[in-house]
């Protein structure tokens, strides 16, 4: 019985460690933002990642691991419309 309980705790612990290692960093977006979370694009909190999320409409208020919930809105990349390149193609 002790071996069964010990095996259960070891397996459960391994699952939590694996989930923590694979967690992607997301920024929490504050009031007035166009979304609730913004993916940082990695596991590190950097100024470049914060600026990229701010350009997407996120007012960064902190960070967390990314949520997989369907009711959490993620920031999308801003739409770039550069008509000068389209004019050059003609």
ABEGO torsion letter per residue (X at the ends): XAAAAAAAAAAAAAAAAAAAAABBBBBBBBBGBABABBBAGEABBBAAAAAAAAAAGBBBAEBBBBBABAABBBBBBBBBBBAAAAAAAX
